[in-house]
Amino acid sequence: MNPTESQSKHFTTSDGVRLHYLEAGTGEPLVLIHGWSQCAEEFKHQIVGLSGSYRVIAIDQRGHGESEKPGFGYKIHRLSKDLRELLISLDLSDVIVLGHSMGCSVIWGYWELFGADRLAKLILVDEPPHLTSNPAWTPAETEAAGPIFSPESAYDTCNGLAGPDGEETTRAVIGGMLTKNCPEDVKEWIFQCNFRMTRQDASTLMFNHAFQDWRDVIPRITLPTIAIGGRVSAVPWKSVEWTARQIKGAQLEIFEEEEGGNHFMFIENPDKFNRIVKEFIG
């Protein structure tokens, strides 16, 4: 990223972890929360494309990107508290918060802990309500939850991440989350962003993330919300549709395959993605 486009800043959490974030622009605050093992830099197209209209802040969550990498705190609700402490540190209110993938779970954890405090609108990008399937679920429950793991594959993935083949496991997981039209150099850049988190910490966080069930939290959300998914995403689009149906008045946007409609549509088709965000914020 061109350093003239954003400022690199830090704050320290209540448990003593120094977290990094990128900031650009002025106006309504738009806070961007990346997914599992990703980093703030992956929002470079949003920082450049949206900072002319908003005060855009993209955080590197603990253990990710340029943030400190402690040996603790790799649980969704701790990341939600980190988000809370960022908003307090910057004295932000009426915040539009955008979460990609696990970033949605961080928002849902925030809602469970703190409700709507300091928040104005939610942008939920391509996350199912429950990552791991339950053999007891009905087909309708499975479709709504949108799991990408079975219990066995969740354990296998986490163990693979923590083992000697952690980077190869990561490539297998993330490689299927991009459309066939995604350039190889972009795909490799995304992989390298992932590897800025240790694979052991990534495994620890994935295990906690994989077994969270947000289906009782999502229907209690009362803020204006848009849910964004991809038609060929690794996250089943019908689970994103389910999320939108649970929140009164929520909007739904599904990117088609030819529009970059997999998990990283904000990277593969930033022009459309940024336009949707601007239209939603109003």
C-alpha positions as CSV (number, residue, x, y, z in Angstrom):
1,M,0.0,0.0,0.0
2,N,1.2,3.5,-0.8
3,P,1.9,5.0,2.7
4,T,0.5,8.3,1.5
5,E,-2.9,6.7,1.3
6,S,-3.2,5.8,5.0
7,Q,-1.5,6.4,8.4
8,S,-0.1,3.5,10.4
9,K,-1.1,3.8,14.1
10,H,-1.2,1.7,17.3
11,F,-3.1,1.4,20.5
12,T,-2.8,-0.9,23.5
13,T,-5.5,-3.2,24.8
14,S,-6.6,-3.6,28.5
15,D,-4.6,-6.8,28.6
16,G,-1.4,-5.1,27.3
17,V,-1.4,-6.1,23.6
18,R,-0.2,-3.5,21.1
19,L,-2.5,-3.5,18.1
20,H,-1.9,-1.9,14.7
21,Y,-4.4,-0.1,12.5
22,L,-4.5,1.8,9.3
23,E,-6.5,5.1,9.1
24,A,-7.4,7.4,6.2
25,G,-10.0,10.1,5.4
26,T,-12.4,12.1,7.5
27,G,-16.1,12.0,8.2
28,E,-18.4,9.2,9.4
29,P,-16.2,6.4,11.0
30,L,-16.1,3.2,9.0
31,V,-14.2,0.4,10.9
32,L,-13.1,-2.6,8.8
33,I,-12.5,-6.0,10.6
34,H,-10.7,-8.6,8.6
35,G,-11.3,-12.4,8.7
36,W,-9.4,-15.3,10.3
37,S,-5.6,-15.1,9.7
38,Q,-6.0,-12.1,7.4
39,C,-4.8,-8.5,7.8
40,A,-5.9,-4.9,7.5
41,E,-3.8,-4.4,4.4
42,E,-6.3,-6.7,2.5
43,F,-8.7,-3.8,2.7
44,K,-6.4,-1.6,0.6
45,H,-9.0,-1.1,-2.1
46,Q,-11.6,0.0,0.5
47,I,-9.1,2.3,2.3
48,V,-8.3,4.1,-1.0
49,G,-11.8,3.9,-2.5
50,L,-13.8,4.9,0.6
51,S,-11.6,7.3,2.5
52,G,-12.7,10.2,0.3
53,S,-16.1,9.8,1.9
54,Y,-15.5,8.4,5.4
55,R,-12.9,8.1,8.1
56,V,-11.8,4.6,7.3
57,I,-10.0,2.5,10.0
58,A,-8.8,-1.0,9.4
59,I,-7.5,-2.9,12.4
60,D,-5.0,-5.7,12.5
61,Q,-6.5,-8.0,15.1
62,R,-4.2,-9.5,17.8
63,G,-1.7,-11.9,16.3
64,H,-2.5,-10.7,12.8
65,G,-0.7,-8.4,10.3
66,E,1.5,-5.8,12.1
67,S,-0.1,-6.3,15.5
68,E,1.7,-7.8,18.5
69,K,1.5,-11.6,18.6
70,P,0.9,-12.6,22.3
71,G,0.4,-16.2,23.3
72,F,-3.1,-15.6,24.5
73,G,-6.5,-14.1,23.7
74,Y,-7.3,-16.0,20.5
75,K,-11.0,-16.3,21.1
76,I,-13.8,-14.5,19.3
77,H,-15.1,-12.7,22.4
78,R,-11.6,-11.3,23.2
79,L,-11.4,-10.0,19.7
80,S,-14.8,-8.4,20.2
81,K,-13.5,-6.7,23.3
82,D,-10.4,-5.5,21.4
83,L,-12.8,-3.9,18.9
84,R,-14.6,-2.2,21.8
85,E,-11.4,-0.9,23.2
86,L,-10.4,0.5,19.8
87,L,-13.6,2.4,19.6
88,I,-13.2,3.7,23.1
89,S,-9.5,4.6,22.5
90,L,-10.4,6.7,19.4
91,D,-13.6,8.0,21.1
92,L,-15.7,6.8,18.2
93,S,-19.5,6.8,18.2
94,D,-22.1,6.1,15.5
95,V,-19.7,3.7,13.9
96,I,-20.4,1.8,10.7
97,V,-18.6,-1.5,11.2
98,L,-17.8,-3.9,8.4
99,G,-16.7,-7.4,9.1
100,H,-15.4,-9.9,6.6
101,S,-15.7,-13.6,7.3
102,M,-14.6,-14.1,11.0
103,G,-14.9,-10.3,11.3
104,C,-18.7,-10.9,11.3
105,S,-18.3,-13.2,14.2
106,V,-16.3,-10.5,16.0
107,I,-19.3,-8.1,15.4
108,W,-21.8,-10.7,16.6
109,G,-19.6,-11.2,19.7
110,Y,-19.6,-7.5,20.2
111,W,-23.4,-7.4,19.9
112,E,-23.7,-10.1,22.5
113,L,-21.4,-8.3,25.0
114,F,-22.1,-4.6,24.3
115,G,-25.2,-4.4,22.1
116,A,-25.5,-1.4,19.8
117,D,-23.3,0.8,22.0
118,R,-21.2,3.1,19.8
119,L,-22.5,1.4,16.6
120,A,-24.7,2.8,13.9
121,K,-24.8,0.3,11.0
122,L,-23.4,-3.2,10.2
123,I,-22.0,-4.6,7.0
124,L,-21.7,-8.4,7.2
125,V,-19.5,-9.9,4.5
126,D,-19.7,-13.7,3.8
127,E,-19.9,-15.5,7.1
128,P,-22.2,-18.3,8.1
129,P,-23.9,-18.4,11.4
130,H,-22.1,-21.6,12.4
131,L,-18.9,-22.9,10.7
132,T,-19.2,-26.6,11.8
133,S,-22.1,-28.9,11.1
134,N,-24.0,-31.0,13.6
135,P,-25.1,-34.5,12.4
136,A,-28.4,-34.0,14.3
137,W,-29.4,-31.0,12.2
138,T,-32.3,-31.2,9.7
139,P,-31.5,-30.2,6.1
140,A,-33.2,-26.8,6.7
141,E,-31.0,-26.2,9.8
142,T,-27.9,-27.1,7.9
143,E,-28.8,-24.7,5.0
144,A,-29.4,-21.9,7.5
145,A,-26.2,-22.5,9.4
146,G,-24.1,-22.8,6.3
147,P,-21.3,-24.9,7.8
148,I,-18.0,-25.3,5.9
149,F,-16.6,-28.0,8.2
150,S,-17.8,-31.3,9.7
151,P,-16.6,-31.8,13.3
152,E,-14.0,-34.2,12.1
153,S,-12.7,-31.8,9.3
154,A,-12.6,-28.9,11.8
155,Y,-10.3,-30.9,14.1
156,D,-8.2,-32.0,11.1
157,T,-7.9,-28.5,9.8
158,C,-6.9,-27.1,13.2
159,N,-4.4,-29.9,13.8
160,G,-3.0,-29.4,10.2
161,L,-2.5,-25.7,10.8
162,A,-0.6,-26.3,14.1
163,G,1.6,-29.0,12.5
164,P,4.6,-29.0,10.3
165,D,2.4,-28.5,7.2
166,G,0.6,-25.5,8.5
167,E,1.3,-23.3,5.5
168,E,0.2,-26.0,3.1
169,T,-3.0,-26.5,5.1
170,T,-3.6,-22.7,4.9
171,R,-3.1,-22.7,1.1
172,A,-5.7,-25.6,0.9
173,V,-8.2,-23.7,3.0
174,I,-7.8,-20.3,1.4
175,G,-7.1,-21.4,-2.2
176,G,-10.7,-22.5,-2.6
177,M,-12.0,-19.1,-1.5
178,L,-11.1,-17.3,-4.7
179,T,-12.7,-17.5,-8.2
180,K,-10.8,-19.1,-11.0
181,N,-10.3,-15.6,-12.5
182,C,-8.3,-14.4,-9.5
183,P,-4.7,-13.6,-10.7
184,E,-2.0,-15.8,-9.2
185,D,-0.1,-12.9,-7.8
186,V,-3.2,-11.6,-5.9
187,K,-3.8,-15.1,-4.5
188,E,-0.2,-15.4,-3.4
189,W,-0.4,-11.9,-1.7
190,I,-3.4,-13.1,0.2
191,F,-1.5,-16.2,1.3
192,Q,1.4,-14.1,2.5
193,C,-1.0,-11.9,4.5
194,N,-2.1,-15.1,6.2
195,F,1.4,-16.1,7.1
196,R,2.0,-13.0,9.1
197,M,0.1,-14.8,11.9
198,T,1.8,-17.8,13.4
199,R,0.2,-21.1,12.3
200,Q,-0.1,-22.2,15.9
201,D,-2.1,-19.0,16.8
202,A,-4.1,-19.4,13.7
203,S,-5.0,-22.9,14.7
204,T,-6.0,-21.8,18.2
205,L,-8.2,-19.1,16.9
206,M,-9.8,-21.3,14.2
207,F,-10.7,-23.9,16.8
208,N,-12.6,-21.3,18.9
209,H,-14.1,-19.7,15.8
210,A,-15.3,-23.0,14.3
211,F,-17.5,-24.0,17.2
212,Q,-19.3,-20.7,17.8
213,D,-23.1,-20.7,17.1
214,W,-24.5,-17.2,16.4
215,R,-28.0,-18.3,15.4
216,D,-29.5,-16.9,18.7
217,V,-27.6,-13.6,18.4
218,I,-28.3,-12.6,14.8
219,P,-32.1,-12.2,15.2
220,R,-31.6,-9.8,18.1
221,I,-29.7,-7.3,16.0
222,T,-31.6,-4.1,15.6
223,L,-29.3,-1.8,13.6
224,P,-29.5,-1.2,9.8
225,T,-27.6,-4.1,8.3
226,I,-26.5,-5.4,4.9
227,A,-25.3,-8.9,4.3
228,I,-23.0,-9.6,1.4
229,G,-22.2,-13.0,0.0
230,G,-20.9,-14.7,-3.1
231,R,-22.8,-17.1,-5.4
232,V,-19.8,-19.6,-5.6
233,S,-18.3,-18.7,-2.2
234,A,-17.0,-21.4,0.1
235,V,-19.6,-19.9,2.5
236,P,-23.0,-21.1,1.2
237,W,-24.8,-18.1,0.0
238,K,-28.1,-19.3,1.4
239,S,-26.7,-19.0,4.9
240,V,-25.9,-15.3,4.2
241,E,-29.5,-15.0,2.9
242,W,-30.7,-16.5,6.2
243,T,-28.8,-14.0,8.2
244,A,-30.3,-11.1,6.2
245,R,-33.8,-12.6,6.8
246,Q,-33.3,-12.6,10.6
247,I,-32.5,-8.9,10.9
248,K,-35.5,-6.6,10.4
249,G,-35.1,-4.5,7.3
250,A,-31.7,-5.9,6.4
251,Q,-30.5,-5.7,2.8
252,L,-28.9,-8.6,0.9
253,E,-26.3,-8.5,-1.9
254,I,-25.0,-11.6,-3.6
255,F,-22.1,-11.3,-6.1
256,E,-22.3,-13.6,-9.1
257,E,-19.3,-15.8,-10.0
258,E,-18.4,-13.5,-12.9
259,E,-18.4,-10.6,-10.5
260,G,-15.8,-12.2,-8.3
261,G,-18.5,-13.8,-6.2
262,N,-16.4,-16.0,-3.9
263,H,-15.1,-15.2,-0.4
264,F,-12.9,-12.3,-1.2
265,M,-15.2,-10.3,-3.5
266,F,-14.0,-7.0,-1.9
267,I,-10.6,-7.8,-3.4
268,E,-11.7,-9.4,-6.7
269,N,-14.3,-6.7,-7.5
270,P,-13.6,-3.7,-5.3
271,D,-15.4,-1.2,-7.5
272,K,-18.8,-2.9,-7.1
273,F,-18.1,-3.7,-3.5
274,N,-17.3,-0.1,-2.6
275,R,-20.3,1.2,-4.5
276,I,-22.6,-1.1,-2.5
277,V,-21.0,0.1,0.7
278,K,-21.5,3.7,-0.2
279,E,-25.1,3.1,-1.3
280,F,-25.8,1.3,2.0
281,I,-24.3,4.0,4.2
282,G,-26.2,6.7,2.3
